[in-house]
Amino acid sequence: MKKLLLASTALVATAGFASAEVTTTGWAEMGIFGGSSDLGDTDTQFFTDIEVTFTMTGETDTGISFGAALDMEDGVGTGGGAVNNNADDGGASMFVSFGGATLTMGNTDGAYDAAVPEMALAGGSIADDETAHAGFNDGSALSGEAVALLGGLGVALPASSRVDGREDGQIARFDYTVSSFGFHLSAEQDGDGAGDEPVIGVGFTYGGEFGGATVNAGIAHQKQDEWSVTGFGITGTMASGFSAGITYSQVDFSDADDDEIDHVGIGIGYEMNALAIGFNYGKWDAEGAEASGYGLAAAYDLGGGLVFQAGYGNSNADVDGVGEADSDSFSMGLRMNF
């Protein structure tokens, strides 16, 4: 299928339409996964997943770049998504870019997630165990496993723990880069474009070289009616293959019993030739309750797009006067990149 699509790629030249290209990429994963939890174990079982992405790009004679991408794993699962519902991204994103300015709409990150680096610095797993634990911050207001464990211990939590995707996931983000600096501004409307205030985000990034190390840093703020999050992060990668990073964020929920949650996370990675290994740790801390966890991931590139991956995640939640809850998960298998 991929060869047929690539063979049918259209290259067009007109007065206002310099060129266009359509390509397809994808991946598939297979293996096993499992885990245990005080809320209920997951039996070890087979794991399969697949995704195909169609990417379309073009450029006008005046130098304006434009493009779109459709993620079929997301798009197929939303009943037509962007194809039948213009108010739902449906796994699709579009952009227009000129000079250092880019406007992106659809299935994309808000300014906070785009600016603040995450701490999964190397490796990977088919079930994302290294980023699914209770202490990981993937640009959320609170990780999914932390919500599950704390909720299981009776902690009252806000209706949504997401920073992006709190509404319909239809995000518009403006990016502007000059030299090593970047500016990001985003908005996400509520489900029908009226009612709740939009989710607004702003972020700043920097990337450069210091003493042979590549450094990337970001700081951002994002808010809606009754919540806000402010955070920053920095990562550094050395020529030797080692990398490290740290992130901090503070979430304010005025509609929750505990109106402030702090998060700190660290990450360490190593990549050399075909091997990549990563470790990360994080902790959410609120008055009277905390959730923490760590993740491990390893990957070995077998060549030709085939990669062996293994991952492990461990989570803990502790609530004063109630007790603790623990969980862990693992997976191993093959990822095929096409």
QUITA-V456344 format. One line per field, one symbol per residue. phi: phi as a letter, one per 30 degrees, with the letter a starting at -180 (. if undefined). burial: 1 if it has 24 or more other ideal C-beta (glycine too) atoms within 12 Angstrom, else 0. A space follows every 10 residues. Layout:
phi = ???
burial = ???
//
This chain:
phi = .ddddddcec cbbbdcbdab bbbbbaabbb lbaalbadck dcddadbbaa bbbcbbbaad ddjdcbaabb cddddddcij hddcbdcbdh icbbbbbbic cbcbbjdbdd ddddcddccd cailbdched ccddcdccjc dadddddddd ddcjddbddb cddcidccid ccbcbbcbhc cbbbbbbbdd ebibjddddc bbbbbbbacb hicdcbbaba bbabebaabb ababbbbcdd jdbaabbbbb cccdccdccb bcbbbbbbbb bahdcbbbbb babcbbdiab bbabbbbbbb ddjijcbdbb bbbbbbbbce ickbbbabbb aalccccc
burial = 0000000000 0000000000 0111011110 1111101000 0000001010 1111111100 0000111111 1101100100 1100000111 1111110000 0111111111 1111111111 1111111111 1111111111 1111111111 1110101101 1111111111 1111100000 0111111110 0000000111 1111110000 0001111111 1111001111 1111111000 0111111111 1110010101 1111111111 1000011111 1111110011 1111111111 0000001111 1111111110 0000111111 11111100
//
